[in-house]
């Protein structure tokens, strides 16, 4: 009987049959243990191959924090005192794309971001839940644009804009998103960071099904002090490290120039601050405190973007003074008083808050008065 080689040679074809590479690689660990130090992007916060979630309510500054982290990593600059390895970063800006370039311009004012820094951006929404085609095209686009680069960090901002028509509370849909994240990690070996919103109960972490929190290697909670406007980024989960670390910062407004109408073009960048620096504004008590709290409530429930002529910082939400006044009347400011006395109490509280720098006011050409809280 001929051998396989003789058989194929007789047919005019010689084939060498090599077994395919194993899908599952089994490693032996000796008694001393095999220690492989993980490759960090930002030491103690982000490591290659991990899933990191940055979570916070709207207006907390989570996207500014994520963008700053990305820029520091691409530049190899320390981030809040932590070592950052010069990394290839892809920021998928699925939300707020129109002002993202301004955000980068503001960051350049604070750090030396070299022109050749490996910081890449992709703009537009994706469906990484219900469309395998979107995921395949994303991977193909990355490989075409960066054929020789090893991606260290992929940031997806925000989760809701890459979720397609899926249900964040569905275990099946959240599982599909996590499957897409795993595919990106396997394809590039990169850390994947999701920027996401809190649920109604901020203590429970990210909005949506709990499998996201369970799958995350690290979760960073970004919050905003309602009185001072100062921000805190807290590491609330770290799978293989110490959690509980806090980084305090404020958003500093940068004037980037003027538009065709001569109005200022602005954006913000996170500026680290020591914990003892906060709070920088005195806490409010009495009727001033009540009025300020009711203004925050009005903005949270019915806030709008103020007119461009107001030159309010990027991301500011405001309400008209008449709406704030109604909230104050309904909330007990001037309670058990005549309407005239209640109006005086409101006007006094408003004047005191303006004087102390807690609020800013803009009167439009149409005669509407807009008011918002000030971050100092």
N, C-alpha and C positions, 0 to 999 in steps of 0.2 A: 504494500500500500504506500503511495507517495506521501511525502511530508507535505504540510500546508504550503511551504515555500515552493516545493516542486510542483504542487498542484497549480498555484497561481502563475508560476513561471511557464508552465505548459499552456496556460490560457493567454500568455502574453502580458500578464499584469502581475507585478510583485507588490504586495501591500504589507506594510509593517503595522501591526495592530498594537497601539499603545493604550493602556487603560486611561480613561478620563480622570482628571484631577479629582480628588475626593471632595465631596460637598461638605462633609463634616470632618474637621481635623481634630484628632484626639491627642492631647498633650499629657505628658507625664510630669508631675511635680514631685521633686524629691523632698526629703524630710526638711531640708533647709528652706525650701520654698523658692520659687522663681519670682523675683521682684522686677516688674517692668514699670518704671516710672511713667505715668501718663503724660502725654504731650499737652501742655497748657497753651491756651490762647491768652487768657487772663488768669493768672495763677490764683487758685482758690475760688474762682467763679465759673470759668468756662474751659473745658478740655475737649480736645478732638474726639469725635465719636459720641459725644454726649447729646442728650436732649435737654435744653435749658428753656425755661418759660419765664418771661418777664410779664408780670401781671399788675394791673392797677386800674382804678376807675378813670373815666374820661377826664382829661385835664390834669392828670396827676404828673405828667412829664415822662411817662414810661418810654414813649418813642424817642424823645430827646436823649434819655439815658441810654437806650439801645444804640442810637446813632453815634453818640459819643464813645461808647465802648468799642463800636466797630472801627471808628476812625483811629482811636488810640492803638488798637490791635494792628491795624494796617500800617501804622507809622512805627510800631514797636515802642511806643511811649508808655510809661507807667500810667495806670488808670486807678485813680483814688489810692495812690501809693502802692498798688499791686503791680508786680512785674507783668508785662505784656510782651509776648513773643511776636516779632514781625510776622504777620499772617496774611494770607490771601483771603479776602472777605468779599462775599457776594451779598448785597443788601437788596432783597426783593421788596420794593416799596409798593404794596398793593393798595395803600391808603395814604392820602395826603401827598401824592406825587407832584402836584403843582408847586408846592413850596419846599420840596425836599432839597433842591439845589441851593436855596437860600440857607437852609439849615447847615449844609456843608460849608457854605461861605462863612457863616457865623463861627463854626468850629475852627476854621482856619485862623480866625483872630486869636484864638486861645491856645492852640497847639501848632507846632510846626509840622503840618501835614505835607510831606514832599509831593511834588508833582508826579513822581513815579511810584507813589504808594500803591500797593496792590489792592485798591478799594474799587469794587465794581458794583454797578447798580442795574437793576431791572425794574421797569415801571409797568404797572398794570395788574389787574386781578387775575387770579388763577382758580381753577377748580381741582384741588388735590384730593377730593373726596369721591366724587361721582364720575370723574373723567380720567381714565388711565392715559388717554391721549395727551392731556395737558402735562401730566408728569413725564411722559416719554419725550414730548417736545421740549420741556424745560431741561431735561438731562442732555438732550441732543444740542440745545442752544449753548449750554455751559461748555460742553466738550468742543464745540466749534469755536467759541470765543476764547476759551482758555485751554487749548489742546495739550499744553505741556505743564500746566500749573496744577499743583496739589491744593485743592480748596481746603481751607482750615475752618471757615465759619460761614454758614448760610443763615441769614436772618430773614424771617417771614413776618412782615408787618402789614396788617394784623391777621390773626387767625380767622376772624369772621370774613375777611375778604379773600381767603383762599379756600373757604368751606363750600363754595358753590351753593347749591340749594339744599345742602344737608342740614340736619338737625343736631345742634351742638349737644343736646341732652340725650341723643340716641347713642347707645353703646356701639351699635353697628357702624354708624357714621363716624363717630370718634375713632373707632378701630380702623376704619379705612384711612383716615388722616394719619394715624400713627404708623400704618403700613407704608404710606408715602414717605413719611419722615425716615423710617427705617431704610427704605430704598435709597434715599439721598445719602444716608450715612454709609451704606454699603458701597455705593457707586464712587464716593469721593473720600470716605473716611473722615468727613467733616463733622464738626459740631453743628447742630441745627438749633436755632433759637426761634421760639415763637413769641411774638408780642401779642398779648391777649388782655381781655377785660375781666374784671372781677364779676362775680355773681352779686346778687342782692345782699347776701351776707358775706362781707369782705373777709371775715375770719375763716371762711371755708375755702379761700383761695380762688383759683381760676373758675370762670363761668363754664357751665356745661358738664358733661359726664365725668365722673370721678376717675375714669381710666386715664385721663390726661395727667392728673396730679400723680397717680400711681406710676405712670411710665416715665415721668420727668426725673432726670438725674439731679437737677437743681432748679429751684424756683426762687425768683427774686420779686419781692412785693414792693411796688413803688407807691408811696402815699404822699399826700399834700396836707400840710397843717392849715386848717380852715381859717385861722386868725393871721398867721404870719406869711403864709404862702410858701414857706420853706418845704423842701421835699426830703424824703427819706427812702432809700433803697435798702431793703432788708432781705438778707438771705434766709428764707424761711424753710428751705429744704436743701440738703446737700447729702447725696447718697453716700459718698465716701469721704466726706470731710466734716468740718465743724460748721454747724449752721448758727444763725443768730447774729452774724456780723451786720453792722449797719453803716451805710455811707450817706452822709448828709450833704445836700447841695441846694443851691437856688438856681433859678433860670435867669440869666443875665441877658437883657435885651441888647442886641447889636444893631446899630444903624449901618445898613449896607449901601446906602446911596439914596437917590431920588428917582421916582418914576417920571413919566412924561408930563404929569400935572404938577410936579414939584413936591409931591408928598413923599414922606420917608418910606423906604423899603426896609423892613426890619425882620429879624428872626431872633431865636434864642439859643443859648448854649448853656449846658450845666456847668456850674462853678462849685467845686468842692468847698465845704465849710466845716469848721469844727463844731462838734455837738454843743459846746458851751456857747457858741454864737447864736444859737436859736433858743427861744424866740427873740427876734429883733424888734418887734412891736409889742407894746404893752398889751396885756390881755384886757379885754373889754368887759366891763360890768355894767349893771344898771340898765337904763333905757338905751344907752349907746350899744351895749352888748346885745340887747334884745333886737334892736333895729338891724344891727350888722348880721346877726344870725338869720333874721327873716329875709334880708337881702340875699344871703347865700342860698337860702331855701328857694326863693323866687328864681334865682339864676339856675339852680339845679333843675327846677321843674319847668321853667318856661324861658330859659335864656336864649338869646339870639346873638349873632355876630353884630357888633355895633357898626355904624357907617364907617367907610374907609377914611373919611375926613377926621374921625376921632383919633386916628393914629394910635389906637390901642395896641398893646403887644400881640404878636401872633398867637392865636388860640384863645384870645379873650372872649368870654361870653358876657353879655350885659342884658339888662332889662330897662324898660322905660320907667322913669321915676313914678308915674301914676300907678303902675302895677306894683312897684315896691311899696308905695303908700297903702294900697289896699291890703297887701300882705301884713303890713304893720298894724292896721286897724283890726284885721281879723285875728292877728296873733297876740293881741292884748296890749299894744302900745297905746297909752291913753285910755285904758279900760276904765269904765265907770266915770267917764268924763264926757262933757259935751263935745260935739263935733269940732267946734272952734278950739277947744282946749287940746283935743287929740291932734289936730293939725299943728298946733304950736309945738306939741311934744315931738311930733315927727320932724318938723323943720329944724328944731333945736338939735335933735339927734343927727340929722343929716349934716348940718353945719359942723358939728363937732367931729364927725367922722371924716369930713373933707379936710378940716383943719389938721387933724392928727395924721392924715395921709393914708387912711385905711380904704378910702374910696376915691374914684375919679369920676368926673361928670363931663359930658359933652352935650351941647345944645346944637341940634342940626338946623339947617337953613329952613326946614319945614316947621321948626318950633318945637320938635320933640326933644325931650331931655333924656339922655341915656346915662346909665350909671353902672359901674362895675367895681369889683374889689381890686385893690392894688397889691402887687407882689413887691415887697421891698427887701 
